[in-house]
Amino acid sequence: MRFPLLVAVALLIPAIASADVLGRYFMSIHPQDMVNSRGVALSDMGQVLQQDRANYHRFGRRGPSDEGDPFFGNADLRAQIPALYAANPANRDLWGGRPPQVGRADFADILVFVCGSGGRITSIALDYADGDGYRGCP
Protein backbone atom coordinates (compact mmCIF):
# COMPACT_ATOMS: atom_id res chain seq x y z
CA MET A 1 0.00 0.00 0.00
CA ARG A 2 2.88 2.40 0.68
CA PHE A 3 4.49 1.82 -2.71
CA PRO A 4 1.65 3.42 -4.76
CA LEU A 5 1.64 6.39 -2.38
CA LEU A 6 5.40 6.87 -2.79
CA VAL A 7 5.08 6.68 -6.57
CA ALA A 8 2.27 9.25 -6.53
CA VAL A 9 4.31 11.65 -4.37
CA ALA A 10 7.41 11.17 -6.55
CA LEU A 11 5.38 12.03 -9.65
CA LEU A 12 3.95 15.17 -8.04
CA ILE A 13 7.27 16.64 -6.86
CA PRO A 14 8.49 17.78 -10.31
CA ALA A 15 5.09 19.36 -11.02
CA ILE A 16 5.20 21.28 -7.76
CA ALA A 17 8.83 22.34 -8.03
CA SER A 18 8.95 23.45 -11.65
CA ALA A 19 7.62 26.61 -13.23
CA ASP A 20 6.86 27.50 -16.81
CA VAL A 21 8.38 30.42 -18.67
CA LEU A 22 5.42 32.78 -19.06
CA GLY A 23 7.53 35.35 -20.88
CA ARG A 24 10.99 36.83 -21.15
CA TYR A 25 12.66 40.10 -22.03
CA PHE A 26 16.12 41.61 -22.34
CA MET A 27 17.20 44.60 -20.29
CA SER A 28 20.29 46.50 -19.25
CA ILE A 29 20.75 48.33 -16.00
CA HIS A 30 21.46 52.00 -16.57
CA PRO A 31 22.25 54.76 -14.07
CA GLN A 32 18.58 55.87 -14.21
CA ASP A 33 17.59 52.41 -12.94
CA MET A 34 19.88 52.66 -9.92
CA VAL A 35 17.81 55.40 -8.22
CA ASN A 36 14.13 55.51 -7.40
CA SER A 37 11.72 58.14 -8.67
CA ARG A 38 12.75 60.48 -5.82
CA GLY A 39 16.46 60.13 -6.66
CA VAL A 40 17.32 57.83 -3.73
CA ALA A 41 20.00 55.22 -4.55
CA LEU A 42 18.79 51.62 -4.69
CA SER A 43 20.93 48.83 -3.24
CA ASP A 44 18.69 45.81 -3.78
CA MET A 45 18.56 44.13 -7.18
CA GLY A 46 14.80 43.53 -6.88
CA GLN A 47 14.26 47.28 -6.44
CA VAL A 48 16.52 48.03 -9.43
CA LEU A 49 14.53 45.61 -11.59
CA GLN A 50 11.31 47.27 -10.45
CA GLN A 51 12.68 50.73 -11.27
CA ASP A 52 13.83 49.53 -14.70
CA ARG A 53 10.29 48.43 -15.49
CA ALA A 54 8.84 51.69 -14.11
CA ASN A 55 11.27 53.62 -16.29
CA TYR A 56 10.25 51.53 -19.29
CA HIS A 57 6.47 51.47 -18.83
CA ARG A 58 5.61 54.56 -16.79
CA PHE A 59 8.27 57.14 -17.61
CA GLY A 60 9.31 56.09 -21.13
CA ARG A 61 13.02 56.13 -20.16
CA ARG A 62 14.36 53.17 -22.08
CA GLY A 63 17.90 52.03 -22.63
CA PRO A 64 18.97 50.74 -26.03
CA SER A 65 18.85 47.10 -24.83
CA ASP A 66 15.59 47.38 -22.90
CA GLU A 67 12.73 45.33 -24.33
CA GLY A 68 9.08 45.51 -23.53
CA ASP A 69 7.14 42.91 -21.59
CA PRO A 70 3.42 42.18 -21.37
CA PHE A 71 3.36 42.02 -17.55
CA PHE A 72 4.87 44.97 -15.74
CA GLY A 73 2.96 47.82 -17.37
CA ASN A 74 0.55 47.17 -14.51
CA ALA A 75 1.73 49.18 -11.46
CA ASP A 76 0.39 46.62 -8.96
CA LEU A 77 2.25 43.77 -10.64
CA ARG A 78 5.37 45.94 -10.99
CA ALA A 79 5.28 46.53 -7.21
CA GLN A 80 5.65 42.76 -6.76
CA ILE A 81 8.97 42.59 -8.66
CA PRO A 82 11.23 42.68 -5.55
CA ALA A 83 9.31 39.76 -4.01
CA LEU A 84 9.27 37.86 -7.32
CA TYR A 85 13.04 38.35 -7.58
CA ALA A 86 13.56 37.16 -3.99
CA ALA A 87 11.38 34.09 -4.62
CA ASN A 88 14.12 32.59 -6.81
CA PRO A 89 17.25 31.79 -4.75
CA ALA A 90 19.29 31.20 -7.93
CA ASN A 91 19.18 34.96 -8.60
CA ARG A 92 21.67 35.47 -5.78
CA ASP A 93 24.30 33.72 -7.94
CA LEU A 94 24.48 36.82 -10.14
CA TRP A 95 26.45 39.64 -8.52
CA GLY A 96 25.83 38.24 -5.05
CA GLY A 97 22.23 39.48 -5.16
CA ARG A 98 23.33 43.12 -5.34
CA PRO A 99 23.01 45.27 -8.44
CA PRO A 100 26.07 45.30 -10.68
CA GLN A 101 28.09 48.51 -10.64
CA VAL A 102 27.91 50.79 -13.64
CA GLY A 103 31.08 50.61 -15.72
CA ARG A 104 32.27 47.27 -14.34
CA ALA A 105 32.86 44.23 -16.54
CA ASP A 106 29.89 42.45 -14.94
CA PHE A 107 27.58 45.29 -15.95
CA ALA A 108 25.99 43.43 -18.83
CA ASP A 109 22.74 42.81 -20.59
CA ILE A 110 20.33 40.65 -18.63
CA LEU A 111 17.73 38.18 -19.76
CA VAL A 112 14.71 38.14 -17.44
CA PHE A 113 12.43 35.11 -17.35
CA VAL A 114 8.94 35.59 -15.92
CA CYS A 115 8.08 32.28 -14.25
CA GLY A 116 4.85 30.76 -13.06
CA SER A 117 2.14 28.26 -13.78
CA GLY A 118 -1.45 28.50 -14.81
CA GLY A 119 -0.84 32.09 -15.93
CA ARG A 120 0.10 33.14 -12.37
CA ILE A 121 3.53 34.71 -11.90
CA THR A 122 5.45 33.11 -9.04
CA SER A 123 9.01 34.36 -9.58
CA ILE A 124 11.44 35.94 -11.99
CA ALA A 125 14.76 34.42 -12.98
CA LEU A 126 17.78 36.38 -14.21
CA ASP A 127 20.58 35.26 -16.45
CA TYR A 128 23.41 36.96 -18.28
CA ALA A 129 22.33 37.69 -21.85
CA ASP A 130 25.59 36.38 -23.24
CA GLY A 131 24.29 33.59 -25.46
CA ASP A 132 25.94 30.71 -23.61
CA GLY A 133 22.71 28.95 -22.71
CA TYR A 134 20.06 30.07 -20.28
CA ARG A 135 18.79 28.61 -17.03
CA GLY A 136 15.18 29.61 -17.58
CA CYS A 137 12.72 29.08 -14.76
CA PRO A 138 13.49 26.84 -11.80
Secondary structure, 3 states (H helix, E strand, C coil): CHHHHHHHHHHHHHHHHCCEEEEEEEECCCHHHCECCCCCECCCHHHHHHHHHHHHHHHCCCCCCCCCCCCCCCHHHHCCHHHHHHCCHHHHHCHHHCCCCCCCCCCCCEEEEEEEECCEEEEEEEEECCCCCCCCCC
